[in-house]
Amino acid sequence: MHEQHANSIDVWLISFQDVYGYIVEFCGDQHGSRFIQQKLETANSEEKDRVFAEIVPNAIQLMSDVFGNYVIQKLFEHGDQVQKKSLANRMKGHVLNLSQQMYGCRVLQKVWPLFNREVTRH
């Protein structure tokens, strides 16, 4: 499987079940990141939960990654409210650093409209 993601991935032939345990590695690869982004658009809640569980411990690293940041953004689009809040909470203490990075800044731009009202109320 490892060699398979080095080239373009046929999204329809591979499922999340095929890459569980390697989600973070896929996020850091151009084709793997695209695969995960596309699959998240149609994933059921169980699949999203499994992907989220693998990603969340590495969320800050992925937010700053050239390809991983897109997966994080996609989770903010397609994740449930609990997942979105969990990812946002991971960002606490890292916002300044992320804002100064090219890719981390993009994640912040995606997140800000989602939580702007909540942040400005407190």
N, C-alpha and C positions, 0 to 999 in steps of 0.2 A: 504494500500500500504506500509506503514512504516514497518510492520512486514514482508512483503514479501521480502524485500531486505536483511533481516538478514540471510537468507539462500541463497544457490546458485540460481542465477537468470537465467531463461530460456530466452536468448536473443531474441529468435524468437517469444515469446508470448507477450513480453512487448515492447512498443515503447517509443521513447522520449516523445511523448505526454502524456504518463502515468506518467512521472516523472518530467515534467516541474514544477518548483517551489521547487523541492527537489534535483536539480542537485548537488549543493555543498555538501549536506548531503551524497548523493550517492558517490561522489568523495572520501570522507573520510572513506568509508567502503570498505573492500576487494572485496566483490562480486559486490558492486555498481560501484566501480572504473573499474573493468573488463568489466562490462556491458557497461559503457559509452565509454571505449576505443574501444570495439568491434563495437559499434554503430557508432562511429565517422568515422570508416574506410569506411562505406558505406552511411553515411548521406548525404543528399542533402544540398545545401547552406543555405536554410531556417532553417533547423534543426541545422546546425552548428552555424548559427547566434544566435539562441535562447539559445543554450547551452553556447556559448561564452558570451552572455550578462549576464548570471547568474554567470559564472565563473570569469570574469574579475575583479569584485570588491573584490574578495577573492583570487586573483591570487598568491600573495606573500605567504599567509597562505598555499595555496594548494601546492606551490612549495616546501615547507618544510615538507609536510605531507607524511607519509609512503606510502599511497595509492594515494593521490591526485597528487603527482609529476608525476605519470605515465599518468594521464589525461592531464596535462599541456604539457608533452612531445608529447603526441598524437596530441594535438592541433597544436603544432609546425610542426608536420608531415603533418596533413590533413587540417589545417586551410588555409584560403586565405592569401595573402600578407598583407592585412590591419590588420587582426587578429594577425598575427605573429609579425608585427611591434608594435602593441598595447601591446601585452604581453611583448615584449622586452623592450618597454618604461616603463612599470610598474616596471621592474627590476632596473631601474636607481635609484641609491642611496641605493640599497640593495645587490649589487653584492658581496661585501666583506662578508657580513653576510651570504648570500646564499652559498658562496664558502666554508664556514667553517662548513656547515651543511651537513650531509650525503645525504639527499634527495635533498636539494637545489643544491648541487654540481652536481648531475646527470642532473638536468634541465639545468644548465649552460653548461655542456658538450654537451648537445643536441643542444643548441642555438648557441654556439660559431662558429661552421662551417657555419651556416646560415648567420651570420652577421659579421664574422671575417673581410672580405674584406672591408665592409662598415665602420666598426669601425676603422680599421687601416688607412684608407684614410683620416680621419678627425683629 
